[in-house]
Amino acid sequence: MAATVILGLGHALPPRLVTSEELAGTLDVGSGTLEARTGIARRYYAGVGVGPSDLALEASAMALDRAGLSAADVDFLIFATMTPDMAFPGSGCLLQDKLGVPPIGALDIRAQCLGFIFGLLIADRFLQTDTYDRVLVAAGEVHSTSLDFSAGGADVTPYFGDGAAVAVLSTANDGRGLVAGVMHSDATEFERFWCEYPASRQHPVRMTLDDLRKRRHYPQIDFDALNPMAERLFPEVITEVLERGGCRKDEIAHFFLHYVDPRIALGTGREMGIPHQRVTATASRAGHIAAAALPIALSEAWGAGSVRRGDLVCLAAVGAGINWGAAIIRL
């Protein structure tokens, strides 16, 4: 049976690099403390007027080139984002238009930090049922326009960054492909990591002046509650996907782990006895880019030659929702 394979990967990071030292001055935090507090030294911020679909367009060009395809070869498009360009239409529709392809289906999904894994597994179902031949899965985030850059944002703002990545998927019978995937959601703890406003449930307007004064339009993270959940869920879901795929830890060439605090991801690797050189904590490279973090890291590793055709890789994440999941792919 043909498996779902990645034909090409691409990524895009905005040109503006923001170091933790620079951000510390903005947030009125002592120099040198942000990196120690977050495990993140740098992140990238999009320019004025740039949305996730713009970054995904750049990433699409790289992915399609690596796949040896053009945009016209894409049959369906999935866009994962928690920071869409606008309220509606979806970023998938905007990317389809910017790619200049004939009318095709364009689906936005909201699975926050698990967006790429959810998109990958949704695309797999379309491909395995022969609904489409080639699916483009994009993930893009522009967090920087919704962050609190006052001293009140010092606990959350330093974690976030902007970026996008794209995978072009099809099917093949050459031993490559998606081996296994798992997805989980539990909304009972959603207020541990959320952004409440603007909200359509707020009447008669989506955000009041009181909401604004209370800073309820900024991301809120309860690290004291969330970190222990991530520490528990990471090894559970990695073990689950390994068992589902019939794989051993030592068969995985590289583990890409995403969580808003990269130190938790690195701790998972140590706890599971995975050699540190086989673990990438994606947020440590360019900050928390939610849905796009995992594919950005995978695309960078592919471009650098640190993962190659035939390698087994594991992608896993824990994030807002609360969502958690993992996938194993033979590249």
C-alpha positions as MATLAB code, in Angstrom:
seq = 'MAATVILGLGHALPPRLVTSEELAGTLDVGSGTLEARTGIARRYYAGVGVGPSDLALEASAMALDRAGLSAADVDFLIFATMTPDMAFPGSGCLLQDKLGVPPIGALDIRAQCLGFIFGLLIADRFLQTDTYDRVLVAAGEVHSTSLDFSAGGADVTPYFGDGAAVAVLSTANDGRGLVAGVMHSDATEFERFWCEYPASRQHPVRMTLDDLRKRRHYPQIDFDALNPMAERLFPEVITEVLERGGCRKDEIAHFFLHYVDPRIALGTGREMGIPHQRVTATASRAGHIAAAALPIALSEAWGAGSVRRGDLVCLAAVGAGINWGAAIIRL';
ca = [
       0.000    0.000    0.000;
       1.294    3.448   -0.909;
       2.296    5.610    2.045;
       1.962    9.364    2.486;
       5.371   10.898    1.769;
       6.914   14.345    2.047;
       8.026   15.443   -1.405;
       9.393   18.800   -0.313;
       9.833   20.988    2.752;
      10.294   24.737    3.019;
      10.392   27.373    5.724;
      10.506   31.141    6.112;
      11.556   33.328    9.017;
      11.096   37.124    8.911;
      14.276   39.170    8.430;
      14.006   40.992   11.757;
      15.968   39.112   14.409;
      15.148   40.064   17.998;
      17.606   38.890   20.636;
      16.664   38.324   24.256;
      19.114   41.055   25.192;
      17.288   43.551   22.972;
      13.886   42.417   24.208;
      14.974   42.700   27.838;
      15.379   46.439   27.372;
      11.904   46.748   25.865;
      10.320   44.786   28.700;
      12.337   46.546   31.391;
      13.962   43.300   32.499;
      17.568   42.971   33.628;
      20.023   42.191   30.819;
      20.861   38.500   30.542;
      17.865   37.250   32.482;
      15.407   36.495   29.646;
      17.443   33.759   28.003;
      18.126   32.153   31.380;
      14.424   32.361   32.255;
      13.048   31.050   28.932;
      15.771   29.016   27.240;
      15.294   31.207   24.152;
      18.030   33.503   22.859;
      16.353   34.819   19.724;
      13.123   35.052   17.788;
      11.997   36.704   14.548;
       9.284   39.319   14.073;
       7.343   39.969   10.879;
       7.340   43.411    9.288;
       4.405   45.788    9.008;
       1.555   44.336    6.952;
       3.020   40.816    6.825;
       0.659   37.998    7.759;
       1.136   34.230    8.091;
      -0.013   33.646    4.508;
       2.811   35.924    3.272;
       5.401   33.936    5.196;
       3.816   30.684    4.007;
       4.050   31.884    0.401;
       7.816   32.191    0.784;
       8.000   28.780    2.441;
       5.861   27.293   -0.352;
       8.353   28.425   -2.978;
      11.137   26.535   -1.178;
       9.039   23.408   -0.611;
       7.797   23.231   -4.195;
      11.308   23.784   -5.539;
      12.690   20.981   -3.365;
       9.835   18.762   -4.576;
      10.466   19.627   -8.224;
       6.868   20.817   -8.594;
       4.966   24.007   -9.297;
       1.993   25.452   -7.444;
      -0.248   24.220  -10.269;
       0.546   20.645   -9.217;
      -1.183   21.103   -5.834;
      -4.701   19.617   -5.560;
      -5.602   20.678   -2.028;
      -4.285   23.049    0.624;
      -4.385   22.863    4.422;
      -3.317   25.852    6.524;
      -2.638   25.505   10.250;
      -2.532   28.733   12.245;
      -3.720   30.236   15.513;
      -2.918   33.765   14.277;
      -4.815   34.123   10.976;
      -4.210   37.096    8.681;
      -7.745   38.349    9.377;
     -11.016   37.217   10.932;
     -12.129   35.728    7.603;
     -11.579   34.390    5.021;
      -9.038   31.870    6.219;
      -5.308   32.083    5.619;
      -5.587   29.001    3.404;
      -7.774   30.917    0.951;
      -5.303   33.814    0.992;
      -2.358   31.501    0.344;
      -4.203   29.786   -2.501;
      -4.759   33.169   -4.130;
      -1.146   34.271   -3.604;
       0.133   31.032   -5.106;
      -1.910   31.831   -8.207;
      -3.275   28.314   -8.583;
      -6.662   27.470  -10.116;
      -9.540   27.074   -7.659;
      -8.816   24.230   -5.233;
     -10.004   23.424   -1.746;
      -8.328   25.429    1.019;
      -8.918   24.370    4.604;
      -7.860   26.241    7.746;
      -7.394   24.247   10.954;
      -7.027   25.497   14.518;
      -4.992   23.055   16.583;
      -2.513   25.621   17.934;
       0.910   24.067   18.616;
      -0.254   20.744   17.148;
      -1.383   22.369   13.900;
       1.210   20.779   11.644;
       0.762   17.284   13.060;
      -3.022   17.569   12.780;
      -2.651   18.898    9.223;
      -0.295   16.078    8.291;
      -2.697   13.420    9.534;
      -5.712   15.077    7.877;
      -3.810   15.252    4.576;
      -2.910   11.571    4.968;
      -6.601   10.646    4.991;
      -7.270   12.619    1.801;
      -4.291   11.002    0.087;
      -4.993    7.463    1.280;
      -8.557    7.626   -0.040;
      -7.328    8.969   -3.424;
      -9.341   12.137   -2.930;
      -6.278   14.170   -3.924;
      -2.849   13.385   -5.398;
      -0.784   16.202   -3.871;
      -1.621   18.195   -0.747;
       0.227   21.267    0.475;
       0.243   21.572    4.271;
       1.205   25.054    5.450;
       1.714   26.274    8.997;
       2.304   29.931    9.745;
       2.164   32.273   12.708;
       2.574   36.004   13.331;
       2.486   36.275   17.117;
       4.448   39.500   17.470;
       1.489   41.769   16.667;
      -0.505   40.462   19.639;
       2.105   40.572   22.407;
       2.416   42.801   25.452;
       5.671   44.738   25.110;
       5.314   46.493   28.465;
       6.871   45.237   31.694;
       3.607   43.352   32.296;
       4.404   41.040   29.398;
       7.820   39.954   30.651;
       6.608   36.490   31.709;
       5.015   35.542   28.355;
       6.145   37.784   25.480;
       9.785   36.550   25.280;
       8.678   33.048   24.307;
       6.915   33.952   21.048;
       8.207   34.373   17.507;
       6.946   34.468   13.905;
       7.523   32.139   10.969;
       6.041   29.626    8.559;
       6.750   26.258    6.986;
       5.255   24.122    4.224;
       5.284   20.427    3.363;
       4.192   19.090   -0.028;
       2.713   15.610    0.364;
       1.843   12.782   -1.992;
       1.968    8.952   -1.942;
       4.685    6.488   -2.907;
       5.632    2.816   -2.606;
       9.354    3.289   -2.032;
       9.590    2.627    1.702;
       9.227    6.269    2.716;
       6.199    7.798    4.360;
       4.086    8.371    7.431;
       4.523    5.451    9.811;
       2.156    6.437   12.615;
       0.412    9.407   14.141;
      -1.658   10.210   17.221;
      -3.737   13.258   18.165;
      -5.316   14.168   21.504;
      -7.303   17.124   22.868;
      -8.646   17.876   26.345;
     -10.290   21.269   26.866;
     -10.788   20.884   30.610;
      -7.582   22.887   31.202;
      -7.849   25.309   28.272;
      -7.466   28.409   30.467;
      -3.918   27.355   31.325;
      -2.785   28.555   27.881;
      -5.181   30.825   26.024;
      -6.049   34.246   24.634;
      -9.617   35.246   25.485;
     -10.288   38.397   23.485;
     -11.440   39.560   20.963;
     -14.253   37.007   21.288;
     -17.457   36.566   19.295;
     -19.202   35.407   22.469;
     -18.660   38.888   23.927;
     -21.750   41.064   23.259;
     -22.490   43.564   21.944;
     -18.851   44.057   20.859;
     -16.026   41.527   20.742;
     -13.886   43.384   23.253;
     -14.699   46.119   25.742;
     -12.511   48.862   27.169;
     -12.575   46.972   30.464;
     -11.239   43.847   28.726;
      -8.489   45.976   27.210;
      -7.537   47.515   30.545;
      -7.387   44.051   32.128;
      -5.013   42.947   29.303;
      -7.294   40.053   28.379;
      -6.381   40.395   24.690;
      -2.837   39.132   25.368;
      -1.809   35.454   25.525;
      -2.014   34.048   29.045;
       0.098   31.097   30.212;
      -0.088   29.435   33.608;
       3.342   27.803   33.559;
       2.992   26.396   37.076;
       0.075   24.255   35.900;
       1.062   23.737   32.266;
       4.675   22.617   32.679;
       3.843   19.539   34.807;
       1.216   18.538   32.217;
       3.766   18.801   29.418;
       6.328   16.828   31.410;
       3.784   14.029   31.755;
       2.237   14.127   28.282;
       5.442   14.240   26.234;
       6.811   10.817   27.206;
       3.311    9.334   27.131;
       2.572   10.419   23.577;
       6.048    9.583   22.269;
       5.732    6.090   23.749;
       2.253    5.785   22.249;
       3.337    6.707   18.721;
       6.389    4.436   18.916;
       4.161    1.526   19.908;
       1.626    2.339   17.214;
       4.369    2.476   14.591;
       6.143   -0.636   15.849;
       9.340    1.381   16.320;
      12.040    1.467   18.973;
      13.558    4.676   20.326;
      16.967    3.765   18.965;
      15.536    3.480   15.447;
      14.548    7.157   15.399;
      17.283    9.268   13.822;
      15.961   12.482   15.357;
      13.234   13.675   17.710;
      11.742   17.137   17.100;
       9.886   18.225   20.235;
       7.845   21.389   20.568;
       6.608   23.125   23.677;
       6.489   26.829   24.496;
       9.364   26.370   26.981;
      12.158   24.440   25.213;
      13.685   23.328   28.512;
      10.688   21.058   29.099;
      11.204   19.444   25.687;
      14.909   18.908   26.366;
      14.056   17.441   29.764;
      11.773   14.914   28.062;
      14.671   13.705   25.954;
      16.851   13.251   29.026;
      14.065   11.504   30.946;
      13.516    9.053   28.088;
      17.216    8.347   27.704;
      17.454    9.816   24.204;
      20.961   11.110   23.366;
      20.912   14.911   23.336;
      22.321   15.083   19.808;
      19.169   13.322   18.570;
      16.766   15.829   20.165;
      15.788   19.284   18.899;
      13.722   21.481   21.200;
      12.210   23.586   18.433;
      11.387   26.672   20.507;
      15.045   27.106   21.451;
      15.894   27.917   17.825;
      13.503   30.772   17.063;
      10.977   30.961   19.868;
       7.482   29.550   20.144;
       5.978   29.629   16.628;
       3.032   27.390   17.542;
       1.836   25.428   14.485;
       4.935   26.238   12.432;
       7.657   25.339   14.941;
       7.946   21.620   14.126;
       8.007   21.905   10.310;
      10.429   24.865   10.455;
      12.873   22.774   12.474;
      12.405   19.763   10.195;
      12.916   21.885    7.061;
      16.052   23.465    8.545;
      17.440   20.048    9.463;
      16.665   18.724    5.985;
      18.413   21.666    4.360;
      21.450   21.282    6.623;
      21.708   17.568    5.907;
      21.300   16.583    9.560;
      18.331   14.404    8.516;
      18.323   12.535    5.214;
      16.202   10.370    2.978;
      15.448    7.110    4.699;
      15.734    8.498    8.234;
      12.973    7.896   10.733;
      12.017   11.108   12.547;
       9.559   11.698   15.365;
       7.613   14.956   15.720;
       5.824   15.601   19.007;
       4.224   18.611   20.670;
       2.161   19.716   23.641;
       0.291   22.989   23.465;
      -2.794   25.100   23.888;
      -6.110   23.300   23.752;
      -4.832   21.384   25.613;
      -3.635   19.480   22.516;
      -0.872   16.911   22.290;
       0.243   14.439   19.668;
       3.073   12.894   17.704;
       3.964   11.472   14.311;
       6.705    9.213   12.977;
       7.815    9.706    9.376;
      10.381    7.946    7.230;
      11.817   10.737    5.100;
];
